[in-house]
Amino acid sequence: KDFRYAVFSYLIATIIRKIQEADKIDYRSSSLIHLEVSTQKHVWQYDLVYDLVSKIKEAYSNGQTEYFDVLFEEIYNDFADSNNAAREYDKFDTVPLFPSKKAVVAELTKSLKEIEPQDIIHVVNSEHGIKELLDARTGQLRLTGLFNIFIGGSILDRGITIERMLSFFYGRTPSKFQQDTV
């Protein structure tokens, strides 16, 4: 349940920010999933994310969202509460207005129809991904489209910068607890 919430909330958060940042023509965001350091497990994690994103894409592309409606409502309400709280706090009175559910669903549907799950999920570990995605000029991982989900191990929590990160799903149990791994 937590994993489904994390992945789906990332997609929704991206759409909310895209709407809020409408003046930016090519808005892009990122998410990091860091569950295991083992490169063999990254393949399984890729498949898990791929299957979930594919099911979400299919549901919204076909207008058959019943399975995801309750989760969408929970995520949307959580984000709306957070946005409203930030607007009420005097230091954050410039927080952009929160888009309507209708606007989020419409943009989510449109954006999901335009993507292929394999194009937004990137495995970045010691075996592959880093050379293909690293921008030598900035030292950051390149965001290749609207959604960018990075799956990886230690290489992602050891000095890689990822721009516009909206979510981070961390679920591994390190063998040695250190400040940078807990």
C-alpha positions as CSV (number, residue, x, y, z in Angstrom):
1,K,0.0,0.0,0.0
2,D,2.8,2.5,0.9
3,F,4.6,1.7,-2.3
4,R,1.5,2.3,-4.5
5,Y,0.9,5.5,-2.5
6,A,4.5,6.7,-3.1
7,V,4.5,6.0,-6.8
8,F,1.0,7.3,-7.5
9,S,1.5,10.4,-5.3
10,Y,4.7,11.2,-7.3
11,L,2.7,11.2,-10.5
12,I,0.0,13.4,-9.0
13,A,2.6,15.8,-7.4
14,T,4.3,16.2,-10.8
15,I,1.0,17.1,-12.4
16,I,0.1,19.6,-9.6
17,R,3.5,21.3,-10.0
18,K,3.2,21.3,-13.8
19,I,-0.1,23.1,-13.4
20,Q,1.3,25.5,-10.8
21,E,4.3,26.1,-13.0
22,A,2.3,26.6,-16.2
23,D,4.6,29.4,-17.3
24,K,7.4,26.9,-17.6
25,I,7.0,25.2,-21.0
26,D,8.9,22.1,-20.3
27,Y,8.3,21.2,-16.6
28,R,10.1,18.1,-15.4
29,S,10.4,16.4,-12.0
30,S,12.1,13.4,-10.4
31,S,11.6,10.7,-7.8
32,L,14.1,8.4,-6.2
33,I,13.4,4.8,-5.1
34,H,16.1,3.3,-3.0
35,L,15.2,0.0,-1.5
36,E,18.2,-2.3,-2.0
37,V,21.9,-1.9,-2.9
38,S,21.9,-5.2,-4.9
39,T,21.9,-4.6,-8.6
40,Q,19.9,-7.8,-9.1
41,K,17.0,-6.4,-7.0
42,H,16.9,-3.2,-9.1
43,V,15.5,-5.3,-12.0
44,W,12.7,-6.5,-9.8
45,Q,12.0,-3.0,-8.6
46,Y,12.0,-1.7,-12.2
47,D,9.4,-4.4,-13.0
48,L,7.3,-3.5,-10.0
49,V,7.3,0.2,-10.8
50,Y,6.7,-0.5,-14.5
51,D,3.7,-2.7,-13.8
52,L,2.2,-0.1,-11.4
53,V,2.7,2.8,-13.8
54,S,1.4,0.8,-16.7
55,K,-1.8,0.0,-14.8
56,I,-2.2,3.7,-13.8
57,K,-1.6,4.7,-17.4
58,E,-4.1,2.1,-18.8
59,A,-6.8,3.1,-16.2
60,Y,-6.6,6.8,-17.0
61,S,-6.2,6.3,-20.7
62,N,-9.3,4.2,-20.9
63,G,-11.3,6.2,-18.4
64,Q,-11.6,3.2,-16.1
65,T,-10.1,4.7,-12.9
66,E,-12.4,3.1,-10.3
67,Y,-9.5,1.0,-8.8
68,F,-7.4,4.2,-8.3
69,D,-10.1,6.7,-7.4
70,V,-9.9,6.1,-3.6
71,L,-6.1,6.4,-3.6
72,F,-6.3,9.5,-5.8
73,E,-8.7,11.1,-3.4
74,E,-6.5,10.3,-0.4
75,I,-3.4,11.7,-2.1
76,Y,-5.1,14.8,-3.5
77,N,-6.5,15.6,-0.1
78,D,-3.2,15.1,1.6
79,F,-1.5,17.5,-0.9
80,A,-4.4,20.0,-0.6
81,D,-4.1,20.0,3.2
82,S,-0.4,20.6,3.0
83,N,-0.8,23.4,0.4
84,N,-3.4,25.1,2.5
85,A,-1.3,24.9,5.7
86,A,1.6,26.4,3.8
87,R,-0.6,29.3,2.5
88,E,-1.9,29.9,6.1
89,Y,1.6,30.2,7.5
90,D,2.8,33.7,7.0
91,K,6.2,32.9,5.5
92,F,4.6,30.8,2.7
93,D,1.9,33.2,1.5
94,T,3.3,33.0,-2.0
95,V,2.6,29.3,-2.4
96,P,0.7,28.8,-5.7
97,L,-3.0,28.1,-5.5
98,F,-3.8,24.5,-5.5
99,P,-5.4,23.2,-8.7
100,S,-8.9,21.6,-8.7
101,K,-9.3,17.8,-8.8
102,K,-10.9,18.2,-12.2
103,A,-7.8,20.0,-13.5
104,V,-5.4,17.5,-12.0
105,V,-7.3,14.5,-13.4
106,A,-7.5,16.1,-16.9
107,E,-3.8,16.9,-17.0
108,L,-2.8,13.5,-15.5
109,T,-4.9,11.7,-18.1
110,K,-3.4,13.8,-20.9
111,S,0.2,13.4,-19.6
112,L,-0.1,9.6,-19.0
113,K,-1.4,9.1,-22.6
114,E,1.8,10.8,-23.9
115,I,4.3,8.7,-22.0
116,E,5.5,5.1,-22.0
117,P,6.4,3.6,-18.6
118,Q,9.8,2.3,-19.8
119,D,10.7,5.9,-20.8
120,I,10.3,7.4,-17.3
121,I,11.8,4.6,-15.1
122,H,15.6,4.7,-15.0
123,V,17.8,2.2,-13.1
124,V,21.0,3.9,-12.0
125,N,23.6,1.7,-10.3
126,S,27.2,0.7,-10.7
127,E,26.4,-1.5,-13.8
128,H,24.4,1.0,-15.9
129,G,22.5,4.3,-16.1
130,I,25.0,6.6,-14.7
131,K,26.9,7.3,-17.9
132,E,23.8,7.6,-20.0
133,L,22.0,9.9,-17.6
134,L,24.7,12.0,-16.0
135,D,25.1,15.5,-17.4
136,A,28.9,16.1,-17.4
137,R,28.3,19.8,-17.4
138,T,26.3,20.0,-14.2
139,G,27.1,16.7,-12.5
140,Q,23.3,16.0,-12.2
141,L,21.2,13.2,-13.5
142,R,19.3,14.5,-16.6
143,L,15.6,14.6,-16.5
144,T,14.5,13.1,-19.8
145,G,10.8,14.0,-19.6
146,L,8.0,15.2,-17.4
147,F,8.2,12.1,-15.0
148,N,11.6,10.6,-14.0
149,I,11.7,7.7,-11.5
150,F,15.2,6.7,-10.6
151,I,15.8,3.3,-9.0
152,G,19.1,2.5,-7.6
153,G,21.4,1.6,-4.8
154,S,24.4,3.3,-3.1
155,I,25.4,5.3,-6.1
156,L,22.2,7.4,-5.7
157,D,22.8,8.3,-2.1
158,R,26.5,9.1,-2.5
159,G,26.9,12.5,-4.1
160,I,24.5,12.4,-7.1
161,T,22.4,15.5,-7.4
162,I,18.9,15.1,-8.8
163,E,16.9,18.2,-9.8
164,R,13.3,18.9,-8.8
165,M,12.9,15.8,-6.7
166,L,9.4,15.6,-5.4
167,S,9.6,12.2,-3.7
168,F,12.0,9.8,-2.2
169,F,11.0,6.2,-1.3
170,Y,13.6,4.7,1.0
171,G,13.0,1.2,2.3
172,R,16.2,-0.6,2.9
173,T,17.8,-1.7,6.1
174,P,21.5,-0.8,6.1
175,S,23.8,-3.4,7.8
176,K,25.6,-0.5,9.5
177,F,23.6,2.5,10.6
178,Q,25.3,5.8,9.6
179,Q,24.0,9.3,9.3
180,D,24.1,9.3,5.5
181,T,22.3,5.9,5.1
182,V,19.5,6.2,7.8
